[in-house]
Amino acid sequence: GTTAAVALVDRAGRRCLVGNIGDSEIILGSRGDAGPNVKVLTEVHHLKRSPAEVERVTAAGGRIWRGRLGHPKISPQVLSLSVSRAIGDLFFKEDKYTDGVQSGLTAEAYIATVDICAEDAKEEFLVIGCDGLWDTVKY
């Protein structure tokens, strides 16, 4: 499977459209005397870090095992995912692999619009990163 994060900056409209699936995230920030000031623009679709995603997966009929998304038919000790939203991972989505049982995995993206470029704006940077970055550095 794959995760993704996308940002479209519309300077004329003074806004930024962001979207993400999985553990790829986007932050908007500025540097100050006390260090960086950041705003997370996307959602986290990692079950250990998002109670809302745990609730969504459970409501969809998915099963969670040790903070991971368990396959609906195969033992989660053998087959599980750390994210609850991903592109691909058909083994968790297609009926021929799940016998029609829902896993809770979806490719539905989180999408938001954020106002930027205001006259008093302090934003200096936009960072798009995946778990390889966010697992090793703090915002």
Backbone as CSV, one residue per row, in Angstrom:
resi,resn,N_x,N_y,N_z,CA_x,CA_y,CA_z,C_x,C_y,C_z
1,GLY,0.822,-1.191,0.000,0.000,0.000,0.000,0.857,1.242,0.000
2,THR,0.205,2.353,-0.210,0.878,3.640,-0.305,0.102,4.687,0.471
3,THR,0.813,5.615,1.078,0.181,6.780,1.686,0.582,7.996,0.874
4,ALA,-0.142,9.109,1.068,0.142,10.297,0.260,-0.253,11.560,1.009
5,ALA,0.406,12.649,0.664,0.047,13.979,1.156,0.273,14.957,0.007
6,VAL,-0.680,15.864,-0.186,-0.629,16.814,-1.297,-1.006,18.190,-0.774
7,ALA,-0.319,19.206,-1.272,-0.659,20.590,-0.928,-0.701,21.428,-2.199
8,LEU,-1.739,22.220,-2.334,-1.878,23.145,-3.452,-1.970,24.540,-2.860
9,VAL,-0.958,25.371,-3.142,-0.924,26.723,-2.611,-1.521,27.672,-3.643
10,ASP,-2.571,28.374,-3.253,-3.249,29.356,-4.100,-2.971,30.731,-3.513
11,ARG,-1.879,31.349,-3.965,-1.489,32.653,-3.400,-2.529,33.721,-3.695
12,ALA,-3.076,33.711,-4.905,-4.079,34.718,-5.264,-5.309,34.588,-4.365
13,GLY,-5.715,33.367,-4.079,-6.869,33.130,-3.221,-6.528,33.117,-1.743
14,ARG,-5.231,33.241,-1.450,-4.739,33.262,-0.070,-5.193,32.040,0.729
15,ARG,-4.999,30.882,0.117,-5.375,29.650,0.799,-4.481,28.502,0.346
16,CYS,-4.506,27.462,1.138,-3.755,26.247,0.835,-4.710,25.074,0.995
17,LEU,-4.852,24.294,-0.054,-5.684,23.097,-0.025,-4.773,21.912,0.238
18,VAL,-5.075,21.132,1.274,-4.237,19.983,1.628,-5.086,18.721,1.686
19,GLY,-4.428,17.610,1.458,-5.094,16.323,1.580,-4.078,15.265,1.953
20,ASN,-4.541,14.240,2.680,-3.628,13.146,3.002,-4.380,11.844,3.219
21,ILE,-3.637,10.774,3.037,-4.102,9.416,3.298,-2.961,8.718,4.029
22,GLY,-3.251,8.139,5.187,-2.237,7.375,5.903,-1.369,8.222,6.803
23,ASP,-0.093,7.845,6.910,0.802,8.529,7.845,1.703,9.552,7.170
24,SER,1.315,10.035,6.008,1.968,11.181,5.386,1.240,12.420,5.889
25,GLU,1.997,13.422,6.337,1.397,14.592,6.966,1.986,15.882,6.420
26,ILE,1.268,16.983,6.662,1.712,18.310,6.219,1.632,19.263,7.408
27,ILE,2.693,20.052,7.580,2.675,21.100,8.606,2.993,22.439,7.956
28,LEU,2.471,23.494,8.545,2.724,24.862,8.132,3.336,25.552,9.336
29,GLY,4.410,26.284,9.129,5.050,26.862,10.297,5.814,28.140,10.059
30,SER,6.318,28.649,11.175,7.163,29.836,11.174,8.224,29.652,12.248
31,ARG,9.281,30.432,12.132,10.343,30.397,13.134,10.199,31.607,14.038
32,GLY,10.325,31.363,15.317,10.228,32.456,16.275,11.381,32.402,17.246
33,ASP,11.426,33.366,18.154,12.484,33.413,19.161,12.458,32.182,20.063
34,ALA,11.267,31.647,20.314,11.125,30.480,21.186,11.208,29.168,20.405
35,GLY,11.548,29.245,19.134,11.619,28.043,18.301,10.503,28.030,17.273
36,PRO,10.402,26.940,16.549,9.385,26.893,15.495,7.962,26.835,16.063
37,ASN,7.062,27.464,15.353,5.638,27.427,15.666,4.968,26.740,14.485
38,VAL,4.385,25.556,14.712,3.822,24.793,13.601,2.344,24.494,13.818
39,LYS,1.663,24.342,12.707,0.256,23.954,12.695,0.144,22.723,11.807
40,VAL,-0.388,21.640,12.345,-0.584,20.422,11.569,-1.831,20.623,10.714
41,LEU,-1.693,20.459,9.410,-2.797,20.721,8.489,-3.577,19.474,8.102
42,THR,-3.057,18.316,8.425,-3.687,17.067,8.000,-4.031,16.198,9.204
43,GLU,-4.771,15.120,8.936,-5.106,14.151,9.982,-4.078,13.039,10.010
44,VAL,-3.992,12.371,11.141,-3.146,11.192,11.264,-4.038,9.968,11.139
45,HIS,-3.708,9.075,10.231,-4.500,7.865,10.024,-3.738,6.653,10.535
46,HIS,-3.140,6.826,11.683,-2.354,5.787,12.334,-3.126,5.412,13.596
47,LEU,-3.508,4.155,13.728,-4.407,3.753,14.806,-3.844,3.994,16.200
48,LYS,-2.545,3.939,16.376,-1.965,4.178,17.704,-2.006,5.650,18.086
49,ARG,-2.177,6.529,17.094,-2.137,7.963,17.359,-3.469,8.672,17.138
50,SER,-4.505,7.947,16.688,-5.752,8.623,16.350,-6.981,7.886,16.882
51,PRO,-7.519,8.340,18.008,-8.743,7.732,18.534,-9.912,7.826,17.544
52,ALA,-9.963,8.893,16.753,-11.042,9.040,15.767,-10.970,7.941,14.707
53,GLU,-9.762,7.563,14.315,-9.622,6.492,13.326,-9.965,5.137,13.932
54,VAL,-9.641,4.927,15.194,-10.024,3.689,15.878,-11.547,3.570,15.868
55,GLU,-12.230,4.660,16.183,-13.686,4.670,16.192,-14.249,4.408,14.793
56,ARG,-13.678,5.032,13.762,-14.161,4.847,12.398,-13.991,3.398,11.952
57,VAL,-12.817,2.816,12.207,-12.544,1.437,11.806,-13.484,0.468,12.522
58,THR,-13.670,0.665,13.809,-14.552,-0.206,14.588,-15.984,-0.113,14.074
59,ALA,-16.444,1.116,13.794,-17.804,1.310,13.282,-17.984,0.663,11.906
60,ALA,-16.911,0.597,11.116,-16.975,-0.013,9.787,-16.913,-1.539,9.851
61,GLY,-16.694,-2.079,11.039,-16.614,-3.526,11.181,-15.206,-4.077,11.165
62,GLY,-14.216,-3.203,11.159,-12.820,-3.639,11.164,-12.381,-4.088,12.543
63,ARG,-11.261,-4.765,12.588,-10.746,-5.193,13.887,-9.363,-4.609,14.117
64,ILE,-9.126,-4.271,15.363,-7.865,-3.643,15.740,-7.142,-4.586,16.688
65,TRP,-5.866,-4.759,16.410,-5.029,-5.654,17.208,-3.737,-4.932,17.535
66,ARG,-3.509,-4.691,18.813,-2.296,-4.015,19.290,-2.029,-2.696,18.549
67,GLY,-3.074,-1.932,18.327,-2.930,-0.641,17.665,-2.730,-0.743,16.167
68,ARG,-3.017,-1.899,15.593,-2.862,-2.111,14.150,-4.184,-2.591,13.560
69,LEU,-4.356,-2.357,12.277,-5.545,-2.823,11.570,-5.348,-4.279,11.186
70,GLY,-6.180,-5.143,11.747,-6.066,-6.566,11.471,-6.826,-6.961,10.223
71,HIS,-6.296,-7.922,9.491,-7.000,-8.445,8.319,-8.282,-9.125,8.806
72,PRO,-9.384,-9.002,8.041,-10.650,-9.555,8.515,-10.715,-11.090,8.557
73,LYS,-9.860,-11.788,7.831,-9.933,-13.254,7.790,-8.666,-13.954,8.276
74,ILE,-7.539,-13.284,8.196,-6.256,-13.883,8.554,-5.814,-13.329,9.905
75,SER,-5.159,-14.129,10.699,-4.706,-13.685,12.021,-3.920,-12.377,11.903
76,PRO,-4.245,-11.383,12.737,-3.504,-10.120,12.690,-2.031,-10.276,13.076
77,GLN,-1.694,-11.369,13.741,-0.285,-11.622,14.041,0.495,-11.865,12.750
78,VAL,-0.206,-12.317,11.727,0.411,-12.610,10.441,0.250,-11.440,9.472
79,LEU,-0.921,-10.795,9.492,-1.213,-9.750,8.513,-1.971,-8.603,9.166
80,SER,-1.274,-7.465,9.349,-1.895,-6.271,9.895,-1.174,-5.042,9.345
81,LEU,-1.837,-3.890,9.436,-1.291,-2.624,8.944,-1.261,-1.599,10.070
82,SER,-0.296,-0.691,10.015,-0.246,0.361,11.028,-1.153,1.534,10.678
83,VAL,-1.533,1.670,9.407,-2.405,2.764,8.986,-3.790,2.238,8.670
84,SER,-4.776,3.131,8.773,-6.160,2.754,8.501,-6.682,3.336,7.199
85,ARG,-5.853,4.137,6.536,-6.194,4.683,5.219,-4.968,4.533,4.338
86,ALA,-5.165,3.953,3.176,-4.041,3.739,2.265,-4.562,3.530,0.850
87,ILE,-3.712,3.851,-0.116,-3.982,3.556,-1.519,-3.390,2.174,-1.767
88,GLY,-4.173,1.298,-2.322,-3.679,-0.062,-2.547,-4.104,-0.978,-1.426
89,ASP,-3.220,-1.896,-1.034,-3.527,-2.902,-0.010,-4.827,-3.628,-0.332
90,LEU,-4.939,-4.070,-1.581,-6.153,-4.726,-2.040,-6.483,-5.986,-1.248
91,PHE,-5.476,-6.582,-0.631,-5.698,-7.781,0.176,-6.634,-7.483,1.344
92,PHE,-6.727,-6.215,1.738,-7.625,-5.795,2.813,-8.952,-5.264,2.287
93,LYS,-9.067,-5.051,0.976,-10.238,-4.378,0.420,-11.101,-5.253,-0.481
94,GLU,-10.512,-6.120,-1.251,-11.281,-6.882,-2.238,-11.954,-8.101,-1.628
95,ASP,-13.213,-8.313,-2.029,-14.019,-9.406,-1.488,-13.369,-10.774,-1.657
96,LYS,-12.635,-10.959,-2.735,-12.037,-12.284,-2.950,-10.973,-12.615,-1.907
97,TYR,-10.439,-11.599,-1.226,-9.443,-11.828,-0.174,-10.041,-11.734,1.230
98,THR,-11.200,-11.058,1.346,-11.801,-10.830,2.662,-13.113,-11.591,2.857
99,ASP,-13.546,-12.299,1.828,-14.846,-12.986,1.849,-15.981,-12.016,2.162
100,GLY,-15.840,-10.775,1.706,-16.876,-9.767,1.893,-16.903,-9.121,3.260
101,VAL,-15.989,-9.491,4.134,-15.936,-8.903,5.475,-15.141,-7.601,5.402
102,GLN,-15.698,-6.529,5.961,-15.032,-5.230,5.937,-13.808,-5.209,6.851
103,SER,-12.738,-4.583,6.366,-11.523,-4.473,7.180,-11.424,-3.122,7.878
104,GLY,-12.106,-2.116,7.339,-11.988,-0.760,7.868,-10.965,0.067,7.118
105,LEU,-10.194,-0.564,6.229,-9.203,0.167,5.429,-9.913,0.897,4.305
106,THR,-9.579,2.162,4.112,-10.184,2.954,3.053,-9.121,3.827,2.389
107,ALA,-9.428,4.273,1.168,-8.549,5.209,0.472,-9.159,6.607,0.454
108,GLU,-10.182,6.818,1.280,-10.815,8.130,1.347,-9.872,9.109,2.045
109,ALA,-9.570,10.190,1.365,-8.600,11.164,1.874,-9.243,12.175,2.816
110,TYR,-8.423,12.701,3.718,-8.794,13.860,4.518,-8.432,15.070,3.667
111,ILE,-9.353,16.031,3.529,-9.107,17.225,2.717,-9.516,18.448,3.527
112,ALA,-8.687,19.484,3.490,-8.979,20.721,4.227,-8.421,21.917,3.478
113,THR,-8.973,23.068,3.767,-8.480,24.330,3.226,-8.049,25.205,4.387
114,VAL,-6.884,25.822,4.242,-6.333,26.679,5.290,-6.046,28.047,4.697
115,ASP,-6.445,29.095,5.401,-6.141,30.457,4.954,-4.667,30.745,5.170
116,ILE,-4.026,31.327,4.169,-2.611,31.704,4.243,-2.413,33.050,3.553
117,CYS,-1.207,33.549,3.585,-0.812,34.763,2.853,-1.618,35.995,3.242
118,ALA,-2.124,36.036,4.479,-2.819,37.231,4.947,-1.788,38.337,5.146
119,GLU,-2.256,39.546,5.282,-1.344,40.677,5.434,-0.449,40.538,6.662
120,ASP,-0.973,39.945,7.722,-0.183,39.767,8.940,0.357,38.334,9.062
121,ALA,0.440,37.633,7.942,0.859,36.222,7.948,2.288,36.061,8.436
122,LYS,2.504,34.974,9.158,3.830,34.673,9.658,4.351,33.338,9.121
123,GLU,3.559,32.676,8.280,3.975,31.377,7.753,5.243,31.523,6.922
124,GLU,6.201,30.639,7.185,7.462,30.677,6.459,7.771,29.386,5.729
125,PHE,7.160,28.291,6.182,7.477,27.021,5.529,6.307,26.053,5.589
126,LEU,6.298,25.165,4.605,5.331,24.088,4.493,6.144,22.809,4.351
127,VAL,5.917,21.837,5.233,6.673,20.582,5.179,5.703,19.445,4.887
128,ILE,6.016,18.676,3.858,5.249,17.478,3.519,6.166,16.296,3.783
129,GLY,5.725,15.379,4.626,6.583,14.246,4.960,5.782,12.989,5.241
130,CYS,6.461,11.866,5.153,5.828,10.575,5.460,6.377,10.068,6.789
131,ASP,5.988,8.850,7.156,6.401,8.309,8.453,7.913,8.226,8.603
132,GLY,8.637,8.103,7.519,10.096,8.073,7.597,10.651,9.344,8.221
133,LEU,9.984,10.466,8.016,10.377,11.728,8.644,9.750,11.851,10.031
134,TRP,8.423,11.690,10.112,7.709,11.950,11.360,8.016,10.931,12.455
135,ASP,8.513,9.764,12.103,8.915,8.792,13.122,10.263,9.133,13.748
136,THR,10.997,10.065,13.125,12.342,10.380,13.604,12.506,11.815,14.096
137,VAL,11.623,12.734,13.700,11.728,14.115,14.153,10.379,14.582,14.695
138,LYS,10.416,15.566,15.591,9.200,16.171,16.120,8.795,17.310,15.206
139,TYR,7.518,17.663,15.282,7.056,18.793,14.477,7.894,20.024,14.775
